[in-house]
């Protein structure tokens, strides 16, 4: 709640979780105690207001409330976040209160739309939700980015980096599956694209190859963006988001092989050699050359995870892809066709020195009825950040977890 007054007419902006409405208080038309109560109001005071509602085209909500009664329920005296500018560190230290601001409310509503859109997209396409473990003994990505804990008498357990390995087992039973939940990466990264705890949706589809996988990704992203443009236009306006670029997001997305991407980066002045992974700067350079998300596919085997399918046309590479959002937002999806050959997968596990006994069950999937399958992971915070046009993913989740942030 915020207020302002001209002496005889006062205005109060009220928020109840469904939206905002402006109330008007006339000193001549309310009891003295009501006018006095108004004069005591401070930012974020909780109130019960009565009055009459009338249409007002000038109002953002289309209506205005003529106040006749006002009761203070909870004082907002000395609310620490004032309308003046505050530093980022201060705001995140008071994140529990900062969430009440118009900007943060708008971001959270867009996030809700993205999450609901994801669920509806997969529900409409007959995917089955499979809840995968958060505590796991298996490593999905780099072992150096795991949070570990002691697990009773069984040794080490890890917070899951991905539900993918378990989804592959579920895809053998159900065909089209996905998981959706928090994932954890202990990367010592302080970039604007990284969190230590983030939400990811991961579909896995039996009989989909790498091309099918990219088509599913562009359909999902286009669906989410269109839905936000349709249902969250007011929130995007509040965020001052220029929607022009978002309106161009539609299949097909441009595709560029890793090899061609390296050549293109050289033309753009980047100092990168074949075999090196793309960093944020390289991703931005590439993506800025296109008017919609870009697929870069078939990366070198040496810089990708053990489970990715070896490219039969170039064994140096794997059948995978990253989907890069435009406007400098970088990778929002990583996906691949999975290695379905038992012996090649075992060789890769041994090559990387991973514990074979931990992956016995995963290798079983290739021993008993192996099949072509693919999947991907979409990071919710990066996607929300891109759609909202915000500079850092830490605003795209209610209570972000970073290297330096565990409070509140």
N, C-alpha and C positions, 0 to 999 in steps of 0.2 A: 504494500500500500504506500502511495506517495501523495503528497498534498501541495496545494498552492492556494493563495487567497489574494483578493483585491481589496479586502476591507469589509465589504458588505456581501460579496458573493465569494464562495469558496468552492474549490474543486478537489475531489479525492479520486484517485485511480485505484480501483479494487481488483484483486486477483483471487480467484477461487479454485484454480487448477484447470478449469475448462476454458478460461480466457480472461480478458480484461474488460472492464466497463468503467466509464467515468461517472461519478456521482457529483451532483451539484447541490450545494447547501446555501440557501438564502437566509441571511441573518434576520430579515423581516418576517420570514415565513416559518421559522422553527422556534421552539421554546428556547429561552436563554441558556438552559443547561445543555441543550444539544449543541448550540453554538460554542459554548465553553468547552464541551467535550471535544469538539472538532479542533479547537485551537491547541489542545493538549496532544493531539496525535503526532506521532513521529513515524519515520520510515519503518515499515515492516511490523507495525502494530496490528494485532488481530482484532477485528471488529465484527459486530453484527449490525447490519444496516437494513433499515426498512424504508420504503418509499414507493414512488410510482415510476413505471418505465414508459418512456415515450420514444418514438422513432426520431432519429437524428442522422441525416445523411452525412454530416460532417464528422461524425464519430467513427473511428475505425471498426467498432463493433456493430455499427448501424443503429445503436440505441443509446440513450442516456438515462441515468437514474436521478430523479428529483428526490433528494433525501428528506425524510420527515422524522426519522428516528435513528439513533446511533448509540450503541453500547460498546465499550472497550472490553475485550475479553483477555487480551494478553499484550502487555506493554512491549514496545520496540525500542525503548530508550537506549541510547548509546549503541545502536546497531553499528557494528564495526566497518561495514562496507558502505561508504557514502557515495553520492553521485560523482565525486571527484575521481581523478585517475589514481589507480593503485598499481603497484608493481606486481609482476607475475608471481613471485615468491609469496607475497602477502595473500594474493587471491587464492592460491592453491593451499596455503595454510588454513584458509577459511573456506575451503571448497564446499563444506556442508551448508554454508550460508550463501556462497556465490551462486549456487545452483538456482537460487530464486530470481536471478536477474533475467531480463527479457531475452538476452542473447543466449544464455545457457538453457533456458526453457525451450527456445526455438531449436537449438541443437539436439536436445534430448527428444523432442517430438520428431525430428527428422530421423534420429537413430531408431526410435520406435517404428517408424514407417519402413525403414530399411529392414529391420529384423522381421516385422510382420510380412513384408513383401517376400523375403527369402522363404519363410515358412509356407506362404501361400503358393509360391512358384513351385516348390517341390511337391506340395500336396496335390496341386492341380495336375501334376505329371506322374502321379502314382508312385512317388518315392516313399519308402518306409523309413521313419526316424529310428535310428539305433543309438542308444546312449552308450558311449564307449568310456573306458576307465579313465579317471584322472590320475590315480596312482598306478604306475606300471613298472614292469621290470625291463621293458624293451625300449630301445632308443630309435626314434623315428628320423631325427636329423643329426646334427653334430653333437657328439658326446660332451663337448666342451661348453654347451649352453644348457645344461640340465640343472634343475634344482633337485637335490637329493635329500633323502631322509632315511633314518633307520626304520626298518619294517619288521618289528617283532624279532623272531628268530630266523627270518628268511633273508637277512642281509639288507642290501640297499634297495630302496624304491625311489622312483623319480616322478615328479610332476610332469604330466603328459605334455609333450611338444605338439602332438598330433594324435587324432583318433584313427588315422588312415589305416594302419596295419590291421586293426580290429575290423574296420569296415570292409576290408578285402575279404575277410572270412564271412561277414554278413552278406556281401554281394553274391557269394557262391550259393547262398540259400535263398535270397530274396530278389536278386537281380539289380534293383535300383534302390540304393540306400543313401542316407546321409546322417551325419552327426552335427550337433550344433552346441558349442559350449566354450568354456574358458580354456585357454592353452597358455603355456608358460615357457619363456625362453630366458635363460640366465646370461644373455649377451650383455657385455659391458659397453652398451651403446647409449649415447646421449643425443642421438639425432632426433629430428622432429617427426620421424616416421616410426620410432620404436617405443614399445612398452614392454615391461617384463611379464605382465598379465594382460591378455587380450582375448577377444572373442573371435572364433573362426567357424565358418560353416564348411563342411567337407562332404561332398557327394562322391560316391563310387558307383560305377556302372559296369555291369557285366557286358561283354562283347563290344564295348566302345573302344575304338582305337584313338590315337592322338588327335586325328582330325575331328572325330566325333566329339572328343573332349573339348576342343576349342569352340566348336559350335554351341555346345551346352553353356560354356562360359559367357559367350557374347549374348546369348539369349537371356541368361540370368541378369547380367549387368544392365542390359537394355530395359528389361522388365522393371528392375529396381529404380533406375533413373526416371523412367516414364511415370512410375507410380508416385515418386516424390514430387515431380513437376506438377502432377495432377492434384495430389492431395495435400501437399505441404507448400503450396505457393506462397502463402502468407508468412510462413516461417522463413523461407528462403529470402523473401523480401525484407523481413526483419534483420536478416544477416547480411543484407546488401549484396546478395549473391547474384552476379551476372549469369543468367541462365542460358545465354546464347550457346555456349559450348555444350552444355548438357542437352540442349534440344537436338544436337546433331548426333547424339549417341544412339546408333541403330546398327544392326547387322547389315552387311558383314564388316568386321573389323579388319584393318590392314594386317598382313602377316609378313614377317621379316625373319629369315633364318639367322641364327647367331653369326654364321660366317659372313653373311651380307651385312649384318649389323656392325660387325667390326670394321668392314670396309667403309661403311657409311660414316661411322664415327671418325675414321681417319680423315675422310673428306671434310668433316665438320671441325677438325682441328684437335680431336682428343688423342691423348697419348696412351693407347691401349693396344695390346698385342693379342693375337689369337691364343686362346687358352686361359686368359684371365677372365674372372667373373666381372659382370657389369656392376658398377657402383651407382650410387644415387645420382651423381653428376652425369654419368653416361646415360642412364635411364631417362633423365630429364632432356638431354640433348636429342635423343632419339624421338621421344614422345612429342616434343614440341614441333616436330616436322609433320605431324598429322593432326587432323581435326577431331579425332575420336580415339578411344583406347587402341593400343597397338599390341599385337602378339609378337614376341621374339621367341623363336622355337629352336629346338635341337642344340642345346648347349653342350660344351665339352663334358665328357663323362667324369673327368677328374674334379670338377667343381660342383658336381651334383650328387644327390643322395644315392645310396646303394641300391635302392629298390627300383630305380628307373630303368625302363627297357632299353637295352643296347640297340642303337640304330643299325639295322642290317645293311644299309647303304653306306654307312660311314661309322665303323666301330669306335672311332674316337669320340663320338657323340651319343647322346641318348634322346629318346622320343619324349621330349618334355616341352613346356612353354612357360613363360611368364607373361602376364597381361599387365601392361603399363598404362596407367591413367595419364591423361594429358595435364597440362598446366603445372607441371613439376611435382605431381603427387606420387609418381613412381609405381612400383609393383603393388598391385592390389590382389593379384591371384598368382599362385604357383601351382602348376599341375603337370601330370605326366601319364603316359602309358606305363603300366607296371611290368616289371620283368616276370614273365610267366614260365620261363625255362628254369627248372630246378637246379641244374648244374651250373648255369651262368650266375644264378643268384647266389649259390653257395660259394662259388669262386670269388664273387664280389665281397661277400661277408668276410671271407678269409683274407682277402687282399687288404681290407680296412682294419683287420684285427679285432672284429667284433666277436663277442662270445657266442659260439655256435649253439650252445645249450639253451641260451635265452631265446634264440630264434627257431628252435625246433618246431614249434607249432606253426610258425609262419612258413617254414619250408614245407610243412605238411600240405599246405594249400597248393603247392606245385607238384606234390607227389600223387595226390588223389583228385583227379579230375581238373587239371589246370585249364585255363582259358584266358583269352584276351580280355583285359579290363583296364579301365582308366579312371582317374579322379583328380580332384584339385581342392585347394583350400583358398577361400576368400576371407581376407581380414576385414572384420566389420568396422573397426575404428578407422582404418585407412580409407575405406569406402565412404564412410560418413564424413570424414575430413574433406575428401575430394568433393562430394556432393554439396556440402555446406560452404566450401571455399575457405575453410579455416586453416591457419598456418601450422598447427601442431596437433598430432593425434591425441594428446593428453586432454584436450577439451571434448573429445568425441566419446568419452566414457564418464560416467558420473564420478567415480572415485579412482583416478588413474594410479597405476603402480609403475614406478620407474626406479632406476638405480638409486635415486636420492629421495624418493617419496614413498613412505609407508603410513603417513598420517594425513588426513584423518581416515 
